[in-house]
Amino acid sequence: MAEIRKAYLIKEDSMGEVQISADVLASIAAIAATDVEGVNSIAGGLTREALGKSGIKSSSKGAMAELDNNNISVNMALTLDYDVAIPTVVPNVQNKVKTTLESMTGLVVTNVNVNIIGVEDEA
């Protein structure tokens, strides 16, 4: 059986219950963020390609998610590509993370806090 982590109940009905861990929420947020043009990686240098291969434990290092009363709050640290407009990229990240989490979980994302920890030249 899989390791049991702290899980949040997101649905309960006559068929049973559905729980999701904060690590899974953080992983979804991290993958969504790296899909945005201008995002180089999340903290720890994990790119979109690396996230696809790495799994939950490593992908959530650059993102944290908390669930309270069916509301998700996300904090993430990103490295952006050099020469991108930060005031444009960050709202795109916030919108992508919010819509992805809400569509995948049915929960409400109340905030997506982004900390830019660096820039990297793609060359």
C-alpha positions in Angstrom: 0.0 0.0 0.0 1.1 3.6 -0.7 2.6 5.8 2.0 -0.1 7.8 3.8 0.7 11.5 3.9 -1.4 14.3 5.4 -4.5 14.3 3.2 -7.4 16.6 2.8 -10.9 15.4 2.3 -12.2 17.0 -0.9 -15.3 14.9 -1.5 -17.5 12.5 0.4 -20.7 10.8 -0.8 -22.4 7.4 -0.9 -19.6 6.0 -3.1 -16.9 6.9 -0.6 -14.5 9.7 0.0 -11.7 11.4 -2.0 -8.7 12.8 -0.3 -5.7 14.7 -1.7 -2.4 15.4 -0.1 -0.8 18.8 0.0 2.2 17.4 -1.9 -0.1 16.5 -4.8 -1.6 20.0 -4.8 1.9 21.5 -4.8 3.0 19.2 -7.7 0.0 20.2 -9.8 0.9 23.9 -9.1 4.5 23.3 -10.0 3.8 21.6 -13.3 1.2 24.3 -14.2 3.7 27.1 -13.5 6.4 25.5 -15.6 3.9 25.4 -18.5 3.9 29.2 -18.6 6.1 30.9 -21.2 8.9 32.8 -19.4 9.2 30.4 -16.5 12.6 28.6 -16.5 12.2 26.4 -13.5 10.8 26.1 -10.0 13.1 26.3 -6.9 15.7 23.6 -7.1 16.2 24.0 -10.8 13.3 21.7 -11.8 12.2 22.3 -15.3 9.0 21.1 -16.9 10.9 18.1 -18.4 12.4 17.2 -15.1 9.0 17.5 -13.3 7.5 15.0 -15.7 10.1 12.4 -14.7 10.7 13.3 -11.0 7.5 12.6 -9.1 5.7 14.3 -6.2 8.5 14.6 -3.6 11.0 16.6 -5.8 8.4 18.7 -7.7 6.9 20.1 -4.5 10.2 21.5 -3.3 9.6 24.8 -5.1 5.9 24.9 -4.3 3.8 24.6 -1.2 0.0 24.3 -1.0 -2.3 24.4 1.9 -6.0 23.6 2.0 -8.4 25.2 4.5 -12.2 24.9 4.3 -11.9 23.8 0.6 -9.8 26.8 -0.3 -6.3 26.3 -1.6 -3.4 28.7 -0.9 -0.2 28.3 -2.9 3.3 29.6 -2.3 6.0 29.0 -5.0 9.5 30.1 -5.9 10.4 30.4 -9.5 13.4 31.2 -11.8 12.3 33.1 -14.9 13.9 33.3 -18.3 16.2 36.4 -18.7 14.6 39.3 -20.5 11.0 38.5 -19.8 8.5 41.0 -18.5 8.0 40.0 -14.9 4.8 42.0 -14.5 3.3 40.0 -17.4 4.7 36.5 -16.6 3.7 36.4 -12.9 0.0 37.0 -13.5 0.1 34.4 -16.2 1.6 31.9 -13.7 -1.0 32.8 -11.1 -3.9 32.4 -13.5 -2.5 29.1 -14.9 -2.0 27.6 -11.4 -5.4 28.8 -10.2 -7.3 27.4 -13.2 -5.4 24.2 -13.3 -5.9 23.4 -9.6 -9.6 24.4 -9.7 -10.4 22.3 -12.7 -8.5 19.3 -11.4 -9.8 19.4 -7.8 -13.1 21.2 -7.8 -11.7 23.4 -5.0 -11.3 27.2 -4.9 -7.8 28.7 -5.1 -7.8 31.8 -2.9 -4.2 32.9 -3.7 -1.1 32.0 -5.6 2.0 33.8 -4.1 5.0 33.9 -6.3 8.6 34.6 -5.2 11.0 35.2 -8.1 14.3 33.8 -6.9 16.4 34.3 -10.0 16.6 34.7 -13.8 18.5 32.5 -16.2 19.7 33.1 -19.7 18.4 30.5 -22.1 21.6 30.5 -24.2 
